């Protein structure tokens, strides 16, 4: 799947209601798990996490000289 140009995966685990996710921003790989019975909610949570990470990485970049 893709959100804001970031490829990510969300997959069921062997435990019902637990989803494992992963995405990469630059050279950093982020992984984790979320608990929900609804697959679309698991996807949305990963998208929100991507948004937070993109906002954080944008705040760390120096402003271009101009």
N, C-alpha and C positions, 0 to 999 in steps of 0.2 A: 504494500500500500504506500501511498505518497501523501504527505501533508506539508504544504509550503516548501516543496522541493526536497523534502527529507524523506528518504525511504525508511519504512518501519515495518516490523512484523509483530503480529499478535497471535498467539497460539494457545490452545487449551493444554492444560497439564493433565497428569493422571489423576489429580485431585479435582473432583467436581467443583465448579465455581471459581477456580483459580486459573488465571491467564498469565502467561509469560510474554513479555514484550522486549523489543530491542530496536534501537535506532542509532545512527551515527551522525554526528555533527563535526565536520572537519576530521581531525584524527582521534576524536573521543568517541568511544562506543558506550552508550548508556543501556543498561539492562535492568529489568525489575519484574515484579509480579503485582497483579492487582486482583482483588476479590470481587466478583459479581457473577450473577447467573445470566446476565444479558450481554451477548457478544458486542452489540453496538455501544454499550456503555463502556466496555473495556477498551474499545477502539477510541472512543471520545476521550477517555482519561489519558491515553497515550498522546493524542493530539494536543491536549492541554499541557502535558509535560513537555512536548516539543516546543510549544509556544513559549513556555517559561525559559527553557534552555536557550532558545533563539534570542529572547529578550535579554537574558543574562550575558550571552556572548556579544551582543551588540553593544552593551554597556561597557564592555572591557576593551573594545577597539578604540584606538586613538582617532581623533577627528582628523580628516584629511586636511593638509595645509592648503590654503587657498586664499 
